[in-house]
Amino acid sequence: LSSSALLMTALATTIYRPCEVARYCGQNSICTEDADPPCACPTGFQPMDPSQWTDQFFSKGCRRISALQCTGPSSSSGSAGNEEEDGFVAMEQMRFSTEWRSTTFFRQLMVQDEETCRSICLANCSCHAFYFQRLLPPPPPPSPEDSEAEAEMEEDSEANCSLLLGGEGLYDGTHDPTAPGCYYLRLSSSSSSSITDL
C-alpha cells in the first residue's frame, strides 16, 4: 500500500467512525463499528484483494467466490441442460447507500410478492441483486364489516421490488435493526446450495 493510502485508512479509523466514511469497506461488504476488522464479506463473497484487507485497507470490497451461472438469455430460460440456476443470500436488517438508485443500473417495479421479484431478477442475467419491501396496507376502512372495502384494501397491498442491473455492487452496508425490507445478493448455485432459498 502507498503511504497516502495507509494514512487515509488510519485517519478514517482513529478520527472518524469507519462505517460513516463513504465506501470505506468497498462494494458488497458489511461494516460493523465495534468489530475488528470493521469490514466483512457476506456469505458467498470474499475480499477482492486479501493482501490489502490484511493491511486494514478495505476500499476494493468483496467479490463473489464463484461466478454467476447465468451468462446469457439461453441459460436463464433453462435450455442450458443440467445447469442449476443461481440463488440469493439474504441481507436482513441492513442498509446500503442509495447512490445506486440514481444510476441507469436501477429498476423499480411494483409486484405482488417476494417470489415474483426474485423470478424477475433471475430471468435477467444483468441483475446482480434485488431489494424487496412489502408496503404497508392503507388504513382500515371505518366499517370492518364492509367486505368490499376489505377486498379493496387487499388489492392495494402491493410490494416494492428494486433491481440492481449490472454496474458495480452495493456500497456502505451497515447493520440496522430498524431497516425495512431485505436485500438479496445473487450467488452461483454452488455458493448458494447451503443457503436457505426463498
C-alpha positions in Angstrom: 0.0 0.0 0.0 1.1 3.6 -0.6 1.8 5.8 2.3 -1.1 8.0 1.4 -3.5 5.0 1.4 -2.2 3.9 4.8 -2.6 7.4 6.1 -6.2 7.6 4.8 -7.1 4.3 6.5 -5.5 5.3 9.8 -7.3 8.7 9.8 -10.7 7.1 9.0 -10.2 4.6 11.8 -9.0 6.9 14.5 -10.7 10.2 13.8 -14.0 9.1 12.2 -16.3 6.2 12.8 -15.3 3.8 9.9 -18.9 3.0 9.0 -19.7 6.6 8.4 -16.9 7.0 5.9 -18.3 6.6 2.4 -17.2 3.4 0.6 -14.8 2.6 3.5 -15.4 -1.1 3.1 -15.8 -1.1 -0.7 -18.6 -2.9 -2.7 -20.7 -5.8 -1.5 -19.4 -5.6 2.1 -20.7 -5.1 5.6 -19.3 -2.6 8.1 -19.7 -3.1 11.8 -18.4 -0.3 14.1 -17.4 -2.5 17.1 -15.9 -5.3 15.0 -12.2 -5.9 14.4 -11.7 -5.5 11.5 -14.8 -3.4 10.9 -15.3 -4.8 7.3 -16.5 -8.2 6.4 -17.8 -10.0 3.3 -21.2 -11.6 3.2 -21.8 -15.3 2.7 -20.6 -16.4 -0.8 -18.2 -13.4 -1.1 -14.5 -12.9 -0.4 -12.1 -9.9 -0.3 -11.3 -8.5 -3.7 -7.7 -8.1 -2.6 -6.9 -10.3 0.5 -3.5 -8.7 1.0 -5.0 -5.2 1.3 -7.5 -6.5 3.8 -4.6 -7.8 5.9 -3.2 -4.3 5.9 -6.6 -2.9 7.1 -7.4 -1.3 3.7 -10.8 -2.4 2.5 -11.9 0.0 -0.2 -11.8 -2.6 -3.0 -14.5 -4.5 -1.2 -15.7 -8.1 -1.8 -16.3 -10.2 -4.9 -18.3 -13.5 -5.4 -16.3 -16.6 -4.7 -17.9 -18.4 -7.7 -19.0 -16.7 -10.9 -22.7 -16.5 -11.6 -24.2 -19.3 -13.7 -26.3 -17.0 -15.8 -24.3 -15.9 -18.8 -27.0 -15.2 -21.4 -30.7 -15.4 -22.2 -30.4 -19.1 -23.0 -29.1 -20.1 -19.6 -31.9 -18.2 -17.8 -34.5 -19.9 -19.8 -33.5 -23.4 -18.7 -32.1 -24.6 -22.1 -28.7 -25.0 -20.6 -29.4 -28.6 -19.7 -28.1 -29.6 -16.3 -27.0 -26.2 -15.2 -28.6 -25.2 -11.9 -29.9 -21.7 -11.5 -28.3 -19.0 -9.3 -29.6 -18.4 -5.8 -29.5 -15.5 -3.4 -28.1 -14.7 0.1 -30.5 -12.6 2.2 -29.2 -9.5 3.9 -31.8 -8.6 6.5 -31.7 -5.6 8.8 -29.2 -4.0 6.5 -28.9 -0.6 4.9 -26.8 0.3 1.8 -26.0 3.5 0.1 -28.9 4.9 -2.0 -26.5 6.2 -4.7 -27.1 3.2 -6.9 -30.8 4.1 -7.1 -29.8 7.2 -9.2 -27.9 5.3 -11.8 -29.0 3.6 -15.0 -28.5 0.2 -13.4 -31.5 0.7 -11.1 -35.0 -0.5 -11.9 -38.0 -0.3 -9.6 -41.2 -2.4 -10.0 -44.4 -2.9 -8.2 -45.1 -6.6 -7.8 -47.4 -8.7 -5.7 -44.9 -10.8 -3.7 -41.3 -11.6 -3.0 -41.2 -14.6 -5.2 -42.1 -12.5 -8.2 -39.3 -10.1 -7.5 -36.9 -12.9 -7.2 -38.0 -14.5 -10.5 -37.7 -11.2 -12.4 -34.1 -10.8 -11.2 -33.2 -14.4 -12.0 -34.6 -14.1 -15.5 -32.2 -11.1 -16.2 -28.5 -12.1 -16.3 -27.6 -8.4 -15.6 -29.5 -8.5 -12.3 -26.9 -8.9 -9.5 -29.2 -8.1 -6.6 -32.7 -7.1 -5.6 -34.4 -5.4 -2.7 -37.9 -6.3 -1.6 -40.1 -4.4 0.9 -43.7 -5.1 1.4 -45.6 -1.9 1.6 -47.9 -1.1 4.5 -51.6 -1.5 3.6 -53.8 1.6 3.7 -55.6 2.4 6.9 -58.5 0.1 7.7 -62.0 1.3 6.5 -64.4 2.8 9.0 -66.6 -0.3 8.9 -64.6 -3.5 9.1 -67.7 -5.4 8.2 -67.7 -3.9 4.8 -66.4 -6.8 2.7 -66.0 -4.7 -0.4 -63.8 -2.2 1.4 -61.7 -5.0 2.8 -61.2 -6.5 -0.6 -60.1 -3.2 -2.0 -57.6 -2.9 0.8 -56.1 -6.3 -0.1 -55.8 -5.3 -3.7 -53.9 -2.1 -2.8 -51.3 -4.0 -0.7 -48.5 -4.3 -3.2 -44.8 -4.8 -2.8 -41.7 -2.8 -3.6 -39.2 -4.6 -5.9 -35.9 -2.9 -6.7 -33.3 -4.4 -9.1 -29.6 -3.8 -9.4 -28.8 -4.4 -13.1 -25.1 -4.7 -13.8 -22.6 -1.9 -12.9 -20.9 -2.0 -9.5 -22.2 -3.7 -6.4 -23.8 -2.3 -3.3 -21.9 0.1 -1.0 -21.8 1.2 2.6 -23.6 -1.8 4.0 -24.3 -1.4 7.8 -26.5 -3.3 10.3 -29.7 -1.5 11.2 -32.4 -3.4 13.2 -35.0 -0.8 12.1 -34.3 -1.2 8.3 -37.4 -2.2 6.4 -37.3 -4.8 3.7 -34.4 -7.1 2.7 -31.6 -7.1 0.2 -30.7 -10.2 -1.7 -27.3 -10.6 -3.4 -27.1 -13.1 -6.3 -24.9 -16.1 -5.9 -24.0 -19.0 -8.1 -25.7 -22.3 -7.5 -22.5 -23.8 -5.9 -22.3 -20.9 -3.4 -26.0 -20.8 -2.6 -26.5 -24.6 -2.2 -26.0 -24.4 1.5 -28.2 -21.3 2.0 -31.9 -21.5 2.6 -33.5 -20.2 -0.6 -36.6 -18.0 -1.0 
